[in-house]
Amino acid sequence: MADSLDTLKKQLFGAFQSGNNQKFSDVLEKMNAEQVNVKNSRGQTVLHGACSLNNNRAVTLLLNKPGIN
C-alpha cells in the first residue's frame, strides 16, 4: 500500500529536522517535485526548512531533484 501524501510530507519534514538523511532520501524518492514544493502554513517549502537548519545533505538532495524550488 502506498503512503498517503500527508504521511510522506510528515516523514520528509521529520527526517530533515532530525538529520536522518537516509530516511529523507528514501522519502524524497517517493515524491514528485510538485509534492515536495508544497508550502507549509508559514509559506516555506522543505528546501527553506533544510536551509534554515543547515542540513547540507538534505539541501543537496533537494537541489539534485529536478523541479525543486
Secondary structure, 3 states (H helix, E strand, C coil): CCCCHHHHHHHHHHHHHHCCHHHHHHHHHCCCHHHHCCCCCCCCCHHHHHHHCCCHHHHHHHHCCCCCC
